Structures are given as structure tokens and as C-alpha cells.
Amino acid sequence: MDKHPSPLHFCGRDFMLSRSELSEDLAEALEDCGRSGDASEAVAFVLAIYEVTGEIDDCRAMLAPYGAWDDAELSNHPKNLERLVWLAGCDLREQGEIYFSGY
């Protein structure tokens, strides 16, 4: 199955997307990632259906301020994309937009 193109390319020190910049299907799939409880199935669904990419150093910088992952964990780029999809879903669900700052 071919993946749907998506605007989810995490790059830059400030990353922001509003809900209106996403397809309705992608927005709903991301919001599922932001529900209470284990979000691993919802994150896996987004990654299986949509092309999610990111600059390695930028993704690491976006996640570092959370303080939840050590340097070794932040060296795993595929896991960082999972983390960013999950956090993007939380932001979208709670605020109607996705915002990360790598400063």
C-alpha cells in the first residue's frame, strides 16, 4: 500500500502547523494519538498511512526540551518520529495546532 503524502516533515527550530493546514483524515488520525491512554496503535497507524519525515538534528532538538529522553534515546530517529507524532497529536487535540520549539 502506498503512503499518502502529508505535510508532516519535522524541520527547523520552530515547527508549527494549524489544523487547517492538514487534511481532515490526517488531522483526525493525529488527534487519535492525543487521546488518553496508550497511543502506540494510533501512532503506528499514522506512520503506516502517511509519509512522516524529519531532519534528524531538528527532531532531536524539538524533543530535548521535554527532558523525557536521554541522549541515547534521542539518537534513535525512527523513535523520535513516533514521539513527535504522538506529541503532535496531543497538541492538535488540546490546542488546535502543532508547535515545537527546539531552543
BELSUL-V808394 format. One record per residue. N is the residue number from 1. SS is DSSP state (2 for helix, 1 for strand, 0 for the rest). PSI is psi in whole degrees, -180 to 180 (none if undefined). OMEGA is omega in whole degrees, 0 to 359 (none if undefined). Layout:
n: [N | N]
ss: [SS | SS]
psi: [PSI | PSI]
omega: [OMEGA | OMEGA]
//
This chain:
n: [1 | 2 | 3 | 4 | 5 | 6 | 7 | 8 | 9 | 10 | 11 | 12 | 13 | 14 | 15 | 16 | 17 | 18 | 19 | 20 | 21 | 22 | 23 | 24 | 25 | 26 | 27 | 28 | 29 | 30 | 31 | 32 | 33 | 34 | 35 | 36 | 37 | 38 | 39 | 40 | 41 | 42 | 43 | 44 | 45 | 46 | 47 | 48 | 49 | 50 | 51 | 52 | 53 | 54 | 55 | 56 | 57 | 58 | 59 | 60 | 61 | 62 | 63 | 64 | 65 | 66 | 67 | 68 | 69 | 70 | 71 | 72 | 73 | 74 | 75 | 76 | 77 | 78 | 79 | 80 | 81 | 82 | 83 | 84 | 85 | 86 | 87 | 88 | 89 | 90 | 91 | 92 | 93 | 94 | 95 | 96 | 97 | 98 | 99 | 100 | 101 | 102 | 103]
ss: [0 | 0 | 0 | 1 | 0 | 0 | 0 | 0 | 1 | 1 | 0 | 0 | 0 | 1 | 1 | 1 | 1 | 1 | 2 | 2 | 2 | 0 | 0 | 2 | 2 | 2 | 2 | 2 | 2 | 2 | 2 | 2 | 2 | 0 | 0 | 0 | 0 | 0 | 0 | 2 | 2 | 2 | 2 | 2 | 2 | 2 | 2 | 2 | 2 | 1 | 0 | 0 | 1 | 1 | 0 | 2 | 2 | 2 | 2 | 2 | 2 | 2 | 2 | 2 | 0 | 0 | 0 | 0 | 0 | 0 | 2 | 2 | 2 | 2 | 0 | 0 | 2 | 2 | 2 | 2 | 2 | 2 | 2 | 2 | 2 | 2 | 2 | 2 | 2 | 2 | 2 | 2 | 2 | 2 | 2 | 0 | 1 | 1 | 1 | 1 | 1 | 0 | 0]
psi: [131 | 144 | 147 | 139 | 150 | 159 | 22 | 80 | 104 | 113 | 159 | 168 | -25 | 122 | 126 | 135 | 135 | 162 | -36 | -16 | -4 | 152 | 155 | -41 | -45 | -43 | -45 | -40 | -41 | -42 | -32 | -32 | -23 | 7 | 163 | 150 | -169 | 121 | 8 | -39 | -41 | -41 | -45 | -39 | -48 | -45 | -28 | -32 | -35 | 149 | 106 | 122 | 174 | 155 | 129 | -53 | -37 | -42 | -44 | -43 | -35 | -33 | -28 | -42 | -20 | -27 | 15 | -14 | 140 | 177 | -40 | -44 | -39 | -6 | -7 | 96 | -45 | -40 | -37 | -39 | -40 | -46 | -42 | -38 | -45 | -49 | -36 | -41 | -40 | -47 | -47 | -43 | -41 | -31 | -11 | 8 | 163 | 129 | 128 | 143 | 128 | 28 | none]
omega: [177 | 178 | 174 | 173 | 178 | 178 | 181 | 172 | 183 | 179 | 180 | 179 | 173 | 181 | 181 | 173 | 174 | 180 | 183 | 178 | 181 | 172 | 180 | 180 | 180 | 179 | 179 | 179 | 178 | 179 | 175 | 178 | 183 | 178 | 177 | 176 | 182 | 183 | 187 | 179 | 179 | 178 | 179 | 178 | 180 | 182 | 179 | 187 | 186 | 175 | 180 | 183 | 177 | 175 | 187 | 183 | 180 | 179 | 178 | 181 | 179 | 183 | 185 | 182 | 179 | 179 | 184 | 184 | 179 | 183 | 180 | 179 | 181 | 176 | 181 | 186 | 178 | 177 | 178 | 177 | 176 | 181 | 180 | 176 | 179 | 180 | 176 | 178 | 178 | 179 | 183 | 181 | 185 | 188 | 181 | 177 | 178 | 179 | 174 | 175 | 181 | 181 | none]
//
